[in-house]
């Protein structure tokens, strides 16, 4: 309670003005002097209070009102559609579209309570696409409207600056796309515009998107020339359009079928190198061939030789008509029947060819009859009912190319028809079991069915050699993508793709061990050459479960299982041997180093060291900067470094030299499955899995606009299985 004669302190105390503190005339002991001073202070308090109130009012007007939530923006998007019956559960009932990572609405993908993707495929949606409402979804990274009924011009997708993936294939969009339609979309990695009615030139703004890895433009009506892209494509297709002009240098490694069209006149860009016969042509690099001066000379020589051959054949035919069939059939030992035999017995020609290719030899009197009888017995044994049947003669007559020679034999790619391409592997070291045991083992392999196993389709048995027939996988082996991508002009594997490959390999291996429990090493030959990839980087294991039929001496010399520590030190293979091979493969994927050629630092003279030992010698805190593949290390940040380091630990755990301390298959797979990509962008591959269409890949691909299983598309790029 204030003392009488004193003034009570004001409820709102405002600091005095600096002028008041510094005024030498002020005297608190003088009542007459204090009155005006006190009056001035009161006036200043009033002014300051009014100022605060004024500022508060301004603040209320300046602060923006609450923006629309993801739920409200999606409802606004739904309202713009002409037919949204498929989105019936998108309702304004007070609930939220996202509950953590779980979506409550159909077609919505959530992460931490926010919408990061919309997968609205094959829903019969039509009408106007409200891009503005989608642009308000701050975390939207992926949008798919595949297989709907949207029409009209391309929406203003450039407003969706944060998109990583945009899928608009198989709608009815039409008209020209403005050149700047994709400006500002620097984060875009995948764009699908195929199966629409777009016209005009390919928008020039696509050329500047350096992060673009997949571009699908096929089955439209684009005209003009292809732009010079800055991106390095993993998949590209512009077939079934009306393009013309030269193929840009940036697309030199794309398979020619990516540009195929009935009205296309696309040709490779001419260079001064075309006249130099020592320089590889575009055809060698995977592009269409343009005849050079040297090529024309070569063709002329070939034609001349062919004419001479025809004249020679006519001469031989004239002479042979005067000889008896017996004298024609007889010949020097080891020689094939003369050409007239084939001309007079054309129906036997394919059989003779097949028998010879399968190991038959003609010679001596009656050689032609022997070949024909032997060829009649040549039959493939099919182990899959879901594949079209064909004869071995069809396979051997098909247009073929050698893919490579491995430790067990050669591999050939055979195109039976535009939609059926097979790989034939020829084995000479498969004499470990008899005929019946071999047939039974092949039938056993034919019953295996798993997403990550390349299925055996058919086989051929001869005592001297065996043929195994598989589907053709277009995107090559993992070894090529790890160690040969630079030579092919392909980008390195991103972290999410490396993780996807590791998980697929682990799942396939786990399946083999479950379905083939009697085999000690259910795979036995797991390495990067024996992992094939499709255009979505889904891995397929090959050359699995062959130890029982391979000659033991060949197996011990060549197969991966016999390189394991337990075999080298103790002469035995165990159930965990495949896990060791898995661990070595994981380390190869993460380090980019070939296990058998890692040189010991400071050892001098090319001394080899085990890859796992080399990684262990690097301190864990330096794994990313010293052990991990440099191209992968550049991609690693605070979001995924922990996952990469954990995968290195798992790889080392699988490579333990002490079998007792090594993970078993179950534990290894469980540990691998626990590693997640801590980046919602990486979920795009799973998002894409519902959509399958033909892809032309950089360095390989084909099939134009064909729609086949994504793991079975045609491609010119294939690394030989060994």
C-alpha positions as CSV (number, residue, x, y, z in Angstrom):
1,X,0.0,0.0,0.0
2,X,1.6,3.3,-1.0
3,X,2.4,5.9,1.6
4,X,0.2,9.0,1.7
5,X,1.6,11.7,-0.5
6,X,3.4,9.2,-2.8
7,X,2.3,8.3,-6.3
8,X,1.4,4.7,-7.0
9,X,3.5,3.0,-9.7
10,X,1.6,2.6,-13.0
11,X,0.4,-0.9,-13.9
12,X,2.2,-0.9,-17.2
13,X,5.8,0.3,-16.6
14,X,7.5,1.8,-19.6
15,X,11.2,2.6,-19.5
16,X,11.8,6.3,-19.2
17,X,13.1,8.2,-22.2
18,X,16.8,8.6,-22.4
19,X,16.3,12.3,-22.5
20,X,14.7,12.1,-19.0
21,X,17.7,10.3,-17.6
22,X,20.2,12.7,-19.0
23,X,18.3,15.9,-18.2
24,X,20.5,17.8,-15.7
25,X,17.7,20.2,-14.8
26,X,15.5,17.4,-13.4
27,X,15.3,17.4,-9.6
28,X,13.2,14.7,-7.9
29,X,13.3,16.6,-4.6
30,X,11.5,19.7,-6.2
31,X,7.8,19.2,-6.2
32,X,7.3,22.0,-8.6
33,X,9.8,20.5,-11.0
34,X,8.4,17.0,-10.7
35,X,4.9,17.9,-11.7
36,X,5.6,18.7,-15.4
37,X,8.2,15.9,-15.5
38,X,5.6,13.4,-14.2
39,X,3.1,14.8,-16.7
40,X,5.5,14.3,-19.5
41,X,6.1,10.7,-18.4
42,X,2.4,9.9,-18.3
43,X,2.0,11.3,-21.8
44,X,4.8,9.1,-23.0
45,X,3.3,6.0,-21.3
46,X,0.0,6.8,-23.2
47,X,1.8,7.1,-26.5
48,X,3.7,3.8,-26.0
49,X,0.6,1.9,-25.0
50,X,-1.2,3.3,-28.1
51,X,1.9,2.3,-30.2
52,X,1.8,-1.2,-28.9
53,X,-1.9,-1.5,-29.6
54,X,-1.4,-0.1,-33.1
55,X,1.5,-2.6,-33.8
56,X,-0.6,-5.5,-32.5
57,X,-3.5,-4.6,-34.9
58,X,-1.0,-4.4,-37.8
59,X,0.4,-7.8,-36.8
60,X,-3.0,-9.4,-36.9
61,X,-3.5,-8.1,-40.4
62,X,0.0,-9.0,-41.7
63,X,0.2,-12.6,-40.5
64,X,-1.2,-14.8,-43.3
65,X,-4.2,-16.9,-42.7
66,X,-3.8,-20.6,-42.3
67,X,-3.2,-22.4,-45.7
68,X,-5.2,-25.3,-46.9
69,X,-4.2,-28.7,-45.5
70,X,-3.3,-31.6,-47.7
71,X,-6.8,-33.0,-47.0
72,X,-8.4,-29.8,-48.3
73,X,-6.2,-29.5,-51.3
74,X,-6.9,-33.1,-52.4
75,X,-10.6,-32.5,-52.0
76,X,-10.2,-29.4,-54.2
77,X,-8.4,-31.6,-56.8
78,X,-11.2,-34.2,-56.6
79,X,-13.8,-31.5,-57.2
80,X,-12.2,-30.5,-60.5
81,X,-12.6,-34.0,-62.0
82,X,-15.6,-34.8,-64.2
83,X,-15.8,-38.4,-63.0
84,X,-14.3,-39.1,-59.6
85,X,-16.3,-42.1,-58.5
86,X,-13.1,-44.1,-58.0
87,X,-12.2,-41.7,-55.3
88,X,-15.3,-42.3,-53.2
89,X,-13.5,-42.5,-49.9
90,X,-12.0,-39.1,-50.4
91,X,-14.6,-37.5,-48.1
92,X,-14.7,-34.4,-46.0
93,X,-15.7,-36.3,-42.9
94,X,-13.3,-34.6,-40.5
95,X,-10.7,-37.2,-40.8
96,X,-7.1,-36.8,-42.1
97,X,-5.8,-38.2,-45.3
98,X,-2.6,-39.4,-43.7
99,X,-2.0,-41.1,-40.4
100,X,1.7,-41.1,-40.1
101,X,3.0,-43.3,-43.0
102,X,-0.4,-44.8,-43.5
103,X,-2.9,-43.4,-46.0
104,X,-6.6,-43.4,-45.3
105,X,-7.5,-42.5,-48.9
106,X,-7.1,-44.7,-51.9
107,X,-4.2,-43.9,-54.2
108,X,-2.4,-41.6,-51.7
109,X,1.1,-42.3,-50.5
110,X,2.0,-40.8,-47.1
111,X,5.2,-40.2,-45.1
112,X,5.2,-38.7,-41.6
113,X,1.7,-37.4,-42.0
114,X,2.3,-35.7,-45.4
115,X,1.3,-36.6,-48.9
116,X,4.3,-37.4,-51.0
117,X,2.7,-39.4,-53.8
118,X,-0.5,-39.9,-55.7
119,X,-1.0,-43.2,-57.5
120,X,-4.3,-42.8,-59.4
121,X,-3.9,-45.4,-62.1
122,X,-6.6,-47.1,-64.1
123,X,-9.5,-45.3,-62.3
124,X,-11.5,-44.0,-65.3
125,X,-10.6,-40.4,-64.2
126,X,-11.4,-37.6,-66.6
127,X,-11.9,-33.9,-66.6
128,X,-9.6,-31.0,-65.7
129,X,-6.5,-31.6,-63.6
130,X,-6.4,-28.8,-60.9
131,X,-2.6,-28.4,-60.9
132,X,-2.8,-25.4,-58.5
133,X,-4.3,-27.6,-55.7
134,X,-1.6,-30.2,-56.3
135,X,1.1,-27.5,-56.2
136,X,0.0,-26.8,-52.6
137,X,1.0,-30.3,-51.6
138,X,4.5,-29.2,-50.4
139,X,5.9,-32.7,-50.2
140,X,4.5,-34.1,-53.4
141,X,7.3,-36.0,-55.2
142,X,5.5,-38.5,-57.4
143,X,2.3,-38.2,-59.5
144,X,0.9,-41.0,-61.6
145,X,-2.3,-40.7,-63.7
146,X,-1.6,-43.7,-66.0
147,X,-4.4,-45.4,-67.9
148,X,-7.1,-42.9,-67.3
149,X,-9.2,-40.8,-69.7
150,X,-7.7,-37.3,-69.4
151,X,-7.7,-35.4,-72.6
152,X,-6.8,-32.0,-74.0
153,X,-3.5,-30.2,-73.7
154,X,-0.8,-31.1,-71.2
155,X,-1.6,-29.5,-67.8
156,X,0.7,-26.8,-66.4
157,X,2.9,-29.4,-64.7
158,X,5.8,-26.9,-64.5
159,X,4.0,-25.6,-61.3
160,X,4.9,-28.9,-59.6
161,X,8.5,-27.9,-59.2
162,X,9.2,-30.5,-56.5
163,X,8.2,-33.6,-58.6
164,X,10.7,-36.4,-59.0
165,X,8.5,-38.6,-61.1
166,X,5.5,-37.8,-63.4
167,X,3.5,-40.6,-65.1
168,X,0.9,-39.5,-67.7
169,X,1.1,-42.5,-70.1
170,X,-2.0,-44.0,-71.8
171,X,-4.4,-41.2,-71.6
172,X,-5.8,-39.0,-74.4
173,X,-3.7,-35.9,-74.0
174,X,-3.2,-34.1,-77.3
175,X,-1.8,-31.1,-79.1
176,X,1.6,-29.5,-79.0
177,X,3.5,-29.2,-75.8
178,X,5.0,-25.7,-75.3
179,X,8.7,-25.6,-75.3
180,X,8.9,-24.2,-71.7
181,X,6.5,-26.7,-70.2
182,X,9.1,-28.3,-68.0
183,X,11.2,-25.3,-67.1
184,X,12.1,-25.1,-63.4
185,X,11.5,-28.9,-62.9
186,X,15.2,-29.5,-62.2
187,X,14.4,-32.4,-59.7
188,X,12.5,-34.4,-62.3
189,X,14.0,-37.9,-62.8
190,X,11.3,-39.9,-64.6
191,X,8.8,-38.7,-67.1
192,X,6.2,-40.9,-68.9
193,X,4.2,-39.3,-71.7
194,X,3.8,-42.4,-73.9
195,X,0.5,-43.6,-75.4
196,X,-1.1,-40.2,-75.9
197,X,-1.7,-38.0,-78.9
198,X,0.8,-35.3,-78.5
199,X,2.0,-33.5,-81.7
200,X,4.6,-31.0,-82.6
201,X,8.2,-31.0,-81.5
202,X,9.5,-32.5,-78.3
203,X,9.6,-29.7,-75.8
204,X,13.0,-28.1,-75.6
205,X,12.9,-27.6,-71.9
206,X,13.3,-31.4,-71.5
207,X,16.9,-31.0,-72.8
208,X,18.0,-29.0,-69.8
209,X,16.8,-31.5,-67.1
210,X,20.1,-33.0,-66.1
211,X,18.7,-35.3,-63.5
212,X,16.3,-37.0,-65.9
213,X,17.1,-40.7,-66.1
214,X,13.9,-42.1,-67.8
215,X,12.0,-40.5,-70.6
216,X,9.2,-42.4,-72.4
217,X,7.7,-40.6,-75.4
218,X,6.7,-43.5,-77.6
219,X,3.3,-43.9,-79.3
220,X,2.6,-40.2,-79.9
221,X,2.8,-38.0,-83.0
222,X,5.8,-36.0,-82.2
223,X,7.6,-34.5,-85.2
224,X,10.8,-32.7,-85.9
225,X,14.2,-33.4,-84.4
226,X,15.4,-34.8,-81.1
227,X,16.9,-32.1,-78.9
228,X,20.5,-32.5,-77.5
229,X,19.8,-33.8,-74.0
230,X,22.1,-33.0,-71.0
231,X,20.8,-36.1,-69.1
232,X,22.4,-39.5,-69.2
233,X,19.4,-41.9,-69.6
234,X,18.9,-45.2,-68.0
235,X,15.8,-45.7,-70.1
236,X,14.7,-43.8,-73.2
237,X,12.0,-44.5,-75.9
238,X,10.8,-42.3,-78.7
239,X,9.6,-44.9,-81.0
240,X,6.3,-44.8,-83.0
241,X,6.4,-41.1,-83.6
242,X,7.2,-39.1,-86.8
243,X,10.7,-37.9,-85.8
244,X,13.3,-37.1,-88.4
245,X,16.9,-35.8,-88.6
246,X,20.1,-36.9,-86.8
247,X,20.3,-38.7,-83.5
248,X,22.0,-36.4,-81.0
249,X,25.4,-37.4,-79.6
250,X,23.8,-37.6,-76.1
251,X,21.6,-40.5,-77.4
252,X,24.4,-42.4,-79.2
253,X,24.2,-45.4,-76.8
254,X,20.5,-45.8,-77.1
255,X,19.3,-48.9,-79.1
256,X,18.0,-48.0,-82.6
257,X,14.6,-49.5,-81.8
258,X,14.0,-46.5,-79.5
259,X,13.6,-44.4,-82.6
260,X,11.8,-46.9,-84.9
261,X,8.7,-45.7,-86.7
262,X,7.2,-46.3,-90.1
263,X,7.7,-42.6,-91.1
264,X,10.9,-42.0,-89.2
265,X,14.0,-41.0,-91.1
266,X,16.2,-40.7,-88.0
267,X,19.9,-41.2,-88.9
268,X,23.0,-40.9,-86.8
269,X,24.8,-37.5,-86.7
270,X,27.4,-37.6,-89.5
271,X,31.0,-36.9,-88.4
272,X,34.4,-36.8,-89.9
273,X,35.0,-40.2,-88.4
274,X,32.6,-41.9,-90.8
275,X,35.3,-42.0,-93.5
276,X,37.8,-43.6,-91.1
277,X,37.4,-47.4,-91.2
278,X,39.4,-47.6,-87.9
279,X,36.8,-45.7,-86.0
280,X,33.9,-47.7,-84.6
281,X,30.6,-46.9,-86.3
282,X,27.4,-45.9,-84.7
283,X,26.1,-49.4,-85.2
284,X,28.9,-50.7,-83.0
285,X,27.8,-48.2,-80.3
286,X,24.2,-49.2,-80.5
287,X,22.9,-46.6,-83.0
288,X,21.7,-46.9,-86.6
289,X,24.4,-47.4,-89.2
290,X,25.3,-44.8,-91.9
291,X,27.3,-46.2,-94.8
292,X,30.7,-44.6,-95.2
293,X,33.0,-44.7,-98.2
294,X,35.0,-47.6,-96.6
295,X,31.7,-49.4,-95.9
296,X,30.6,-49.1,-99.5
297,X,33.9,-50.5,-100.7
298,X,33.6,-53.4,-98.3
299,X,30.0,-54.1,-99.5
300,X,31.2,-54.1,-103.1
301,X,33.8,-56.6,-102.3
302,X,31.3,-58.8,-100.5
303,X,28.9,-58.7,-103.4
304,X,31.7,-59.6,-105.8
305,X,32.7,-62.6,-103.7
306,X,29.0,-63.6,-103.5
307,X,28.7,-63.5,-107.3
308,X,31.8,-65.6,-107.7
309,X,30.4,-68.1,-105.2
310,X,27.2,-68.3,-107.2
311,X,29.1,-69.0,-110.4
312,X,31.2,-71.6,-108.6
313,X,28.1,-73.3,-107.2
314,X,26.5,-73.4,-110.7
315,X,29.6,-75.0,-112.0
316,X,29.6,-77.6,-109.2
317,X,25.9,-78.2,-109.8
318,X,26.5,-78.8,-113.5
319,X,29.1,-81.4,-112.7
320,X,27.1,-83.0,-110.0
321,X,24.1,-83.6,-112.3
322,X,26.3,-86.1,-114.2
323,X,27.2,-88.0,-111.1
324,X,25.2,-90.7,-109.2
325,X,23.7,-90.0,-105.8
326,X,26.2,-92.4,-104.3
327,X,29.2,-90.6,-105.7
328,X,27.7,-87.2,-104.5
329,X,27.1,-88.5,-101.0
330,X,30.6,-90.1,-100.7
331,X,33.5,-87.8,-99.9
332,X,36.7,-87.4,-98.0
333,X,36.3,-88.5,-94.3
334,X,35.2,-85.6,-92.1
335,X,33.8,-83.5,-94.9
336,X,30.2,-82.3,-95.1
337,X,28.0,-83.3,-98.1
338,X,28.3,-81.1,-101.1
339,X,25.8,-78.3,-101.7
340,X,23.7,-80.3,-104.1
341,X,22.7,-82.6,-101.3
342,X,21.1,-79.7,-99.5
343,X,19.5,-78.4,-102.7
344,X,17.9,-81.8,-103.6
345,X,16.9,-82.5,-100.0
346,X,16.0,-79.1,-98.7
347,X,13.7,-80.5,-96.0
348,X,16.8,-82.1,-94.4
349,X,18.9,-79.0,-94.3
350,X,17.6,-77.6,-91.0
351,X,17.9,-80.9,-89.4
352,X,21.5,-81.3,-90.5
353,X,22.3,-77.8,-89.3
354,X,20.7,-78.5,-85.9
355,X,22.5,-81.8,-85.4
356,X,25.8,-80.2,-86.3
357,X,25.2,-77.3,-83.9
358,X,24.3,-79.8,-81.2
359,X,27.5,-81.6,-81.6
360,X,26.8,-84.0,-84.5
361,X,29.5,-84.5,-87.2
362,X,29.1,-85.9,-90.7
363,X,31.8,-87.9,-92.3
364,X,32.4,-90.8,-94.6
365,X,30.0,-92.6,-96.8
366,X,26.4,-92.2,-95.6
367,X,27.3,-89.1,-93.5
368,X,24.3,-87.2,-94.7
369,X,21.9,-89.9,-93.8
370,X,23.5,-90.2,-90.3
371,X,23.0,-86.4,-89.7
372,X,19.4,-86.6,-90.8
373,X,18.6,-89.5,-88.5
374,X,20.4,-87.9,-85.6
375,X,18.7,-84.6,-86.1
376,X,15.3,-86.3,-86.0
377,X,16.0,-87.3,-82.5
378,X,17.0,-83.8,-81.4
379,X,14.3,-82.5,-79.0
380,X,14.2,-79.9,-76.3
381,X,12.8,-80.8,-73.0
382,X,10.5,-78.1,-71.6
383,X,10.1,-77.6,-67.9
384,X,7.8,-74.6,-68.0
385,X,4.2,-74.7,-69.1
386,X,3.8,-70.9,-69.4
387,X,6.2,-70.6,-72.3
388,X,5.6,-71.1,-76.0
389,X,7.0,-74.3,-77.3
390,X,9.6,-74.4,-80.1
391,X,12.0,-76.9,-81.5
392,X,15.8,-76.9,-81.2
393,X,16.0,-76.5,-84.9
394,X,14.0,-73.3,-84.6
395,X,16.3,-72.1,-81.9
396,X,19.4,-72.8,-83.9
397,X,18.1,-71.3,-87.1
398,X,17.1,-68.1,-85.4
399,X,18.9,-64.9,-85.8
400,X,21.5,-65.2,-83.1
401,X,24.5,-63.4,-81.6
402,X,27.1,-64.6,-79.1
403,X,26.8,-62.9,-75.8
404,X,30.0,-64.1,-74.2
405,X,32.1,-67.0,-73.1
406,X,32.2,-67.9,-69.4
407,X,33.9,-70.5,-67.4
408,X,31.5,-73.2,-68.4
409,X,30.9,-72.4,-72.0
410,X,29.3,-69.8,-74.3
411,X,26.0,-68.0,-74.3
412,X,23.9,-67.1,-77.3
413,X,21.0,-64.8,-77.8
414,X,18.5,-66.2,-80.2
415,X,15.5,-64.2,-81.6
416,X,12.8,-66.7,-82.5
417,X,10.3,-63.9,-83.2
418,X,9.9,-60.2,-82.4
419,X,8.3,-61.2,-79.1
420,X,10.3,-64.2,-78.2
421,X,14.0,-63.9,-77.5
422,X,15.9,-66.7,-75.6
423,X,19.4,-67.3,-74.3
424,X,21.0,-70.6,-74.9
425,X,23.9,-71.6,-72.7
426,X,26.2,-74.4,-73.8
427,X,27.8,-76.6,-71.1
428,X,30.5,-79.2,-71.6
429,X,31.3,-79.9,-67.9
430,X,27.9,-81.5,-66.9
431,X,28.7,-85.1,-66.7
432,X,28.6,-85.6,-63.0
433,X,25.3,-87.6,-63.1
434,X,23.6,-89.9,-65.6
435,X,20.8,-89.2,-67.9
436,X,17.9,-89.9,-65.6
437,X,19.5,-88.0,-62.6
438,X,20.1,-85.0,-65.0
439,X,16.5,-85.0,-66.2
440,X,15.2,-85.2,-62.7
441,X,17.4,-82.3,-61.5
442,X,16.3,-80.1,-64.5
443,X,12.6,-80.8,-63.8
444,X,13.3,-79.8,-60.2
445,X,14.8,-76.5,-61.3
446,X,11.8,-76.0,-63.6
447,X,9.5,-76.1,-60.6
448,X,11.2,-73.2,-58.9
449,X,9.2,-69.9,-59.2
450,X,10.4,-66.7,-57.6
451,X,10.5,-63.0,-58.6
452,X,14.3,-62.9,-58.3
453,X,15.1,-66.2,-60.1
454,X,15.7,-66.4,-63.8
455,X,13.6,-69.5,-64.7
456,X,14.9,-72.4,-66.7
457,X,12.6,-72.7,-69.7
458,X,14.0,-75.8,-71.5
459,X,17.1,-78.0,-71.8
460,X,18.8,-80.3,-74.2
461,X,20.7,-83.4,-73.1
462,X,23.6,-85.0,-74.9
463,X,26.3,-87.1,-73.2
464,X,29.0,-84.8,-74.4
465,X,27.3,-81.4,-73.8
466,X,24.1,-79.8,-72.5
467,X,22.1,-76.8,-73.5
468,X,20.1,-74.7,-71.0
469,X,17.5,-72.3,-72.3
470,X,16.4,-69.2,-70.4
471,X,14.5,-66.0,-71.1
472,X,16.5,-63.1,-72.3
473,X,16.9,-60.3,-69.7
474,X,17.7,-57.0,-71.5
475,X,19.5,-54.8,-69.1
476,X,22.7,-56.8,-68.7
477,X,24.5,-58.1,-65.6
478,X,25.2,-56.4,-62.3
479,X,28.9,-56.7,-63.1
480,X,28.5,-54.5,-66.2
481,X,26.6,-51.8,-64.2
482,X,29.2,-51.8,-61.4
483,X,32.4,-52.0,-63.5
484,X,31.5,-51.1,-67.1
485,X,29.0,-48.3,-66.9
486,X,31.5,-45.6,-67.6
487,X,32.6,-47.3,-70.8
488,X,29.0,-47.6,-71.9
489,X,28.2,-44.0,-71.0
490,X,25.7,-45.1,-68.3
491,X,25.2,-43.4,-64.9
492,X,26.4,-45.2,-61.9
493,X,23.9,-47.1,-59.7
494,X,22.2,-44.9,-57.1
495,X,22.0,-46.0,-53.5
496,X,18.3,-46.9,-53.6
497,X,19.0,-49.2,-56.7
498,X,21.9,-50.8,-55.0
499,X,19.8,-51.5,-52.0
500,X,17.0,-52.9,-54.1
501,X,19.4,-55.2,-55.9
502,X,20.9,-56.5,-52.6
503,X,17.4,-57.2,-51.2
504,X,16.3,-59.0,-54.3
505,X,19.4,-61.2,-54.4
506,X,18.9,-62.0,-50.7
507,X,15.3,-62.9,-51.2
508,X,16.1,-65.1,-54.2
509,X,18.9,-66.9,-52.2
510,X,16.6,-67.4,-49.2
511,X,14.0,-69.0,-51.6
512,X,16.6,-71.4,-53.0
513,X,17.7,-72.5,-49.6
514,X,14.1,-73.1,-48.6
515,X,13.1,-75.0,-51.7
516,X,16.3,-77.0,-52.1
517,X,17.1,-78.1,-48.5
518,X,19.1,-81.1,-49.6
519,X,21.7,-79.1,-51.4
520,X,24.5,-77.8,-49.2
521,X,25.1,-74.8,-51.4
522,X,21.7,-74.1,-53.0
523,X,23.2,-71.5,-55.4
524,X,26.9,-72.3,-55.4
525,X,28.0,-69.8,-57.9
526,X,26.7,-66.4,-56.7
527,X,28.6,-63.4,-58.2
528,X,27.9,-60.2,-60.0
529,X,28.1,-61.8,-63.4
530,X,25.3,-64.2,-62.4
531,X,22.9,-61.4,-61.4
532,X,20.9,-60.0,-64.3
533,X,18.9,-56.7,-64.1
534,X,15.8,-55.5,-65.8
535,X,15.2,-51.8,-66.5
536,X,13.7,-51.3,-63.1
537,X,16.9,-52.8,-61.5
538,X,15.0,-55.9,-60.3
539,X,17.7,-58.6,-60.0
540,X,17.5,-62.2,-61.3
541,X,19.8,-64.9,-60.1
542,X,21.2,-67.2,-62.8
543,X,23.4,-70.4,-62.8
544,X,22.0,-71.5,-59.5
545,X,21.8,-75.1,-58.1
546,X,24.3,-76.5,-60.7
547,X,26.8,-78.1,-58.3
548,X,25.1,-81.5,-58.4
549,X,25.4,-81.8,-62.2
550,X,28.8,-80.1,-62.8
551,X,31.9,-82.3,-63.0
552,X,33.5,-82.1,-59.5
553,X,37.0,-81.1,-60.8
554,X,35.5,-78.3,-62.8
555,X,33.3,-77.2,-60.0
556,X,36.2,-77.1,-57.5
557,X,38.2,-75.1,-60.0
558,X,35.6,-72.6,-61.2
559,X,32.6,-72.2,-58.9
560,X,32.4,-69.5,-56.3
561,X,31.4,-71.8,-53.5
562,X,34.9,-73.4,-53.7
563,X,36.6,-70.1,-53.1
564,X,35.1,-69.7,-49.6
565,X,37.4,-69.7,-46.5
566,X,35.9,-73.0,-45.3
567,X,36.8,-74.8,-48.5
568,X,40.2,-73.2,-48.9
569,X,41.2,-74.0,-45.3
570,X,39.2,-77.1,-44.5
571,X,38.2,-78.6,-47.8
572,X,34.4,-78.4,-47.2
573,X,31.4,-76.5,-48.3
574,X,28.7,-75.6,-45.8
575,X,25.1,-74.3,-45.6
576,X,26.7,-70.9,-44.9
577,X,28.9,-70.9,-48.0
578,X,26.3,-69.1,-50.0
579,X,26.1,-66.4,-47.3
580,X,29.8,-65.8,-47.7
581,X,29.2,-65.3,-51.4
582,X,26.3,-62.9,-50.6
583,X,28.5,-60.9,-48.3
584,X,31.2,-60.6,-50.9
585,X,28.6,-59.5,-53.4
586,X,27.3,-56.8,-51.0
587,X,30.7,-55.4,-50.5
588,X,31.3,-55.4,-54.3
589,X,28.1,-53.5,-54.7
590,X,29.0,-50.9,-52.1
591,X,32.7,-50.5,-52.9
592,X,32.6,-50.9,-56.6
593,X,35.6,-53.2,-56.4
594,X,36.0,-56.6,-58.0
595,X,36.6,-59.1,-55.1
596,X,39.3,-61.1,-56.9
597,X,41.4,-58.2,-57.9
598,X,41.6,-56.0,-54.9
599,X,45.3,-55.1,-54.4
600,X,46.7,-54.9,-50.9
601,X,47.9,-51.4,-50.3
602,X,51.5,-51.2,-49.7
603,X,51.9,-54.9,-50.4
604,X,53.7,-54.3,-53.7
605,X,53.7,-56.3,-56.8
606,X,50.0,-56.8,-57.2
607,X,49.5,-59.0,-54.1
608,X,45.8,-59.9,-53.8
609,X,43.8,-59.4,-50.6
610,X,40.3,-60.6,-49.7
611,X,37.8,-57.8,-50.2
612,X,36.3,-58.2,-46.8
613,X,39.8,-57.9,-45.2
614,X,40.4,-54.8,-47.2
615,X,37.2,-53.2,-45.9
616,X,37.9,-54.3,-42.3
617,X,41.3,-52.5,-42.5
618,X,39.5,-49.2,-43.0
619,X,38.2,-47.6,-39.8
620,X,34.4,-47.6,-39.7
621,X,34.2,-43.8,-39.4
622,X,36.1,-43.6,-42.8
623,X,34.1,-46.3,-44.6
624,X,32.1,-43.7,-46.6
625,X,35.0,-41.6,-47.7
626,X,37.6,-44.4,-48.2
627,X,35.9,-47.8,-48.8
628,X,32.6,-46.9,-50.4
629,X,32.4,-46.5,-54.2
630,X,33.3,-42.8,-54.9
631,X,30.3,-42.2,-57.1
632,X,28.1,-43.6,-54.3
633,X,29.9,-41.6,-51.7
634,X,29.0,-38.4,-53.5
635,X,25.3,-39.3,-53.1
636,X,25.5,-40.1,-49.4
637,X,24.3,-37.5,-47.0
638,X,23.0,-37.3,-43.4
639,X,19.8,-39.0,-44.6
640,X,21.3,-42.2,-45.8
641,X,24.8,-42.5,-44.4
642,X,23.6,-44.7,-41.5
643,X,21.9,-47.1,-43.9
644,X,25.0,-47.4,-46.1
645,X,27.2,-48.0,-43.0
646,X,24.8,-50.6,-41.7
647,X,24.8,-52.5,-45.0
648,X,28.6,-52.6,-44.9
649,X,28.4,-54.1,-41.4
650,X,26.0,-56.7,-42.8
651,X,28.3,-57.5,-45.7
652,X,31.2,-58.1,-43.3
653,X,29.0,-60.2,-41.0
654,X,28.2,-62.4,-44.0
655,X,31.9,-62.7,-44.8
656,X,33.1,-63.9,-41.5
657,X,35.9,-66.5,-42.1
658,X,34.7,-68.3,-39.0
659,X,31.6,-70.2,-40.1
660,X,30.2,-70.3,-36.6
661,X,30.3,-66.5,-36.3
662,X,28.9,-66.0,-39.8
663,X,25.2,-65.1,-40.3
664,X,23.0,-67.9,-41.6
665,X,20.7,-67.2,-44.5
666,X,17.7,-66.4,-42.4
667,X,19.6,-63.9,-40.2
668,X,21.3,-62.3,-43.2
669,X,18.0,-61.7,-45.0
670,X,16.3,-60.3,-41.9
671,X,19.2,-57.9,-41.3
672,X,19.1,-56.8,-44.9
673,X,15.3,-56.3,-44.9
674,X,15.6,-54.0,-41.9
675,X,17.7,-51.5,-43.9
676,X,15.4,-48.8,-45.3
677,X,16.1,-46.0,-47.7
678,X,15.6,-42.9,-45.5
679,X,14.4,-40.8,-48.5
680,X,10.9,-40.8,-49.7
681,X,12.1,-40.2,-53.3
682,X,13.5,-43.7,-53.4
683,X,10.0,-45.2,-52.9
684,X,9.4,-44.3,-56.6
685,X,10.6,-47.7,-57.8
686,X,7.9,-49.5,-55.7
687,X,5.4,-46.9,-56.9
688,X,6.3,-47.7,-60.5
689,X,6.0,-51.4,-60.0
690,X,2.3,-51.4,-60.9
691,X,3.0,-50.1,-64.4
692,X,4.6,-52.3,-67.0
693,X,5.6,-51.2,-70.4
694,X,8.5,-51.7,-72.9
695,X,11.6,-49.8,-72.1
696,X,14.6,-48.9,-74.2
697,X,17.6,-48.5,-72.0
698,X,20.8,-46.7,-72.5
699,X,23.3,-49.1,-74.0
700,X,20.5,-51.5,-74.7
701,X,16.8,-51.8,-74.9
702,X,14.2,-52.2,-77.6
703,X,10.9,-53.3,-78.5
704,X,9.6,-49.9,-79.3
705,X,6.1,-49.5,-78.0
706,X,5.7,-53.2,-77.3
707,X,4.2,-54.0,-73.9
708,X,5.8,-57.0,-72.3
709,X,6.9,-58.0,-68.9
710,X,9.5,-55.4,-67.8
711,X,12.0,-58.2,-67.1
712,X,11.7,-59.7,-70.5
713,X,12.1,-56.8,-73.0
714,X,14.5,-57.0,-75.9
715,X,17.8,-55.3,-75.8
716,X,21.1,-55.4,-77.6
717,X,23.1,-55.0,-74.4
718,X,23.8,-58.2,-72.5
719,X,26.8,-59.4,-70.6
720,X,27.7,-63.1,-71.0
721,X,26.8,-65.3,-68.1
722,X,29.7,-67.2,-66.7
